[in-house]
Amino acid sequence: TVTVAEAITYEEMKEAVESLKSPLLEIVSLVAIFRHEKLGPDKKNMTLRFVFRDRFKTISQEEVDKEHARIIAETVAKLTTK
């Protein structure tokens, strides 16, 4: 779940994630969009589901956590500089 500007669409979010060319990220999909006054009128939470997989070996939770953190950080940075 990431808090983003209301103007950012799921398509923009997905495009930003996919542009990172992760070797482990196989699927990204939208789970939910949440809006609440506590977030502010121009913000929303976007919850995404990531499926990580390496076709040639078993990956550890540590590898997944590291790649997940990288993807989130770089995606948020990309979208906030738009």
HELIX and SHEET records of a PDB file:
HELIX    1   1 TYR A   10  GLU A   18  1                                   9    
HELIX    2   2 GLN A   61  THR A   80  1                                  20    
SHEET    1   A 3 VAL A   2  ALA A   5  0                                        
SHEET    2   A 3 LYS A  43  PHE A  52 -1                                        
SHEET    3   A 3 LEU A  25  PHE A  34 -1                                        
END                                                                             
